[in-house]
Amino acid sequence: MKKLMLAGMLLLLFSGCSPAQKISPEERFKKSFPRHSYETITQTSAKGVYEVYNGSQIYYYLPDGDMIFVGSMISKDGTNLTEESNGKKMTSKMAGLSLDKALKIGEGKTSVVEFIDPNCHYCRQSHAYFAGRMKEVTLYVFFYPLSRDSEDKIRHIICAADKSGEYAKVLSGELDEKKPLNLCGDKDAEALIAAHREASAKIGVRATPLFYIKGRVVPGFDRPVIEALLKK
């Protein structure tokens, strides 16, 4: 009996002296940076470096040193791994995006989803580009304002009876510096503005223009890429 009791005491002793279980990088990150929300934390191809995705931005966590850093990870062949990963995440979200609240323009067979700011120079360039291709494409426009003036112009478009017509005027610059704009405050307009804001947040939009064409996300008005996709 004494031998059995001694064995039990030794077992307790050994179990208490076993190496402490290491916490995961995710658990350590949550403990060290409790105010940083995230959707995913994953190991990158670089040993000891973890990708943190917060729904709109990718940054990196280094458990060895317990620090985070922001920037692009570039492979030796010149591939921007950060941009590539972010594109994949956006593509997945775009595929499930409802287009019911988007401003629909055109009747072409190819659907083009775009997030734009009406004052954005490259957004206006893309408008001029697609204006000559409305027999080919159907635009599904979501607004992402980057300034107060942009917010006013977006509201003007949404409040208009002919939204497509006012969209063309605004994006062509016809209404620049022209006041007053139609800034209605009815419930339908407010709901539509809120829906566009929610869609932008869901996708993780941070800059304009942003396109989704034939299953691919295209950041910026990258004309050669867009033309190649339209020809597919």
N, C-alpha and C positions, 0 to 999 in steps of 0.2 A: 504494500500500500504506500509506503514511504517513497519507494522508487517511482511509482506512478505520479505521486504528487510533485516530486522533484522534476520529472520530465515535463509536467504541465507548466511548472514555473519557468523552466528553461525555454519552453516554446513561447511563452509570453514575453520573455526577455528578448529572444531573438526576433520576434515579430515587431517588438517596439524599436529594435535597433536596425531594422532593415532600411535601405536607402529610401528617402522620401520620394514619392511619386512626382515626376516632373509635370508642371502645368503646361498646357498647350500654348502655342504662340497666340491663339485667339483669346484664351483666358487671360494671358499676361497683358495683351493689348487692352482688353476691357478694363483690367485693373489699373493699368498705367494711364490710360486715356479715356476715362469714363464719359467725357463730354463729346467724344467723337463717335457719332452713330455710323453704322455701315450695313451693307447688305451681304457682302461676302469678304472673307479673308482667305487667300489661297497662296500656296507656295509657288514662287516663280521659278524659272529655269536657273536663276542665280542662287546658289546655295546660301541659305540663311536670310534670304530677302523674301518678304511676303507682300503680295498685292492686296491693297485694301480698296474696296469699291463702295462708295457711299450713295450710289444711285445716280450721281451726275459727274463724279470725278474719280479718277484712280490716283492713289498715292501709295507709298511703300512704307513698310514697317520692318525694322531691324531689331529682333529680340535681343541679339547680342549688342548691347549698348542701350537698348530700350529707347529707341528713337524713331521718329517718322520723318520722311523727306518727300518732297514734291518735285516732279520732273519727269522727263521721258526716258525710258529705258531703250537703248538702241543696240541692236545686235551687231556683230562684226561685219555682216553683209549689208548693213545700212537699214535694216528693217526697224521701224519704230514699233516696238513691242507694246508700248503703252497705248498708242493710237489703235493698233490692231486689236488689242483686247477690248478696249472701249467700244470699238466699232461692232464687235461681236455681241456685246451686251446690249447695245442700242438696237441692233438688228433683231435680236430676240424680242425686245419690247415693242419695236415697230410692227412686227408681224402680228401682234395681238391688239394693236391700237384700233379702237372704233373710230370710223370716219364720219359718223353721223353728224357731229358738230362742226366739221370742217367746212370752210367755204369752198363749194364745188364750182370749178370753172372749166368749161370745155366738155367735149363729148368723145374724145379720142379713145382708142382701145388700150393705150398704155397709161396706167395710173402713176402719178407722181405726187408723193406726199411731201409737202415743204413746210418748214418752220421759218418765218421771216419777220423782220422788223421793217416797217414801211420806209424808214429813212436810211436803212443800210445800203451803202453804195453797191455792194455785190448782189444784194437782193434785187435792186433795181436793174442791174445788168441781167440777172436771171429772168426777171419779168420780161424784158425786151427780147430775150432769147426765146422764151416759151410762147410769147405773143404771136410769133410767126409759125408756131407748130401746134396750134390749137385743134387742128384736124387729126393730129397724131396722138395727143395726150389729153388726159383729164387731170387737172390740178386739184389737189385736196389741200387747202391752205389753212395752216394754224398760225396764229399771230403770237410773236414773242417780243414784246416791246423792250427797248433798251434805253428809252428816255421818256420824259413826260410828254413831249411833243408827239412821239410815236404812239403813246397811249391815246392821245386825242384823235390822231388820224385813224387808229384802229377802231375806236368808238364811232367815228364818223362813218366808216365803212359798214360796220355792223348795224348802225341805226338806219342806213339807207334802204329804201324800197328796192333799188337796183344795186345790190351789193357788188356784183361783178363789174358794173360800170364805174362805180366809185373806187373800187379796188384799182382799176386800170388808171384812173385819173391820179390817184394818190401815188402809185408806184412809178408813174411817168414823170412825177414832179409837178404836175399841173396845179396842184393845190398848195404847193409850198408857199408859205408866207401869206396865204389867203385866209382871211377870217371873215365871219365866224364859221366854224365847222359845226356840223350837226351833232351835238353832244347830248343825245337823249339819255334818259335815265330810267327807261321802262324795265320791267322785270325780265322780259325775254332777252334784251340786250345784255343785262347784267349776268344772266345765266350763261349766255354764250361766251362772254368774256372770261367768266370763271372756268368754263369748260376748256377753253384754250390754255388758260394758265395751268390747269390740272394736267392736261395732256403734255405740256412742255415739261412739267415737273416729273411726270411719270417716265418720260423718255430720257430725261437728264440733259435737256438742252441748255447749253451755256453760251452759245454764239450762233449767229445767223450769217448766211442761210444754211439750212441743213435739209438734205433731201433723202428720200427713200424711194428707190427705183428698182423694180424687178428683184426684190430681195436683198438689195445692197444699200447701205447707208453711205451717203456722199457728203462729207463736211465741206462747206464752202462751195462757191460756184466754180467747180472744177470742170470746165467745159469739155475737154477731151474725154474724161471719164463718163460724163453724162451722155455725150453723143454716142460713145461706144455702147452704153447700156441701152439707149433707145433703138440702136440698130440690131440688137440681139433678137 
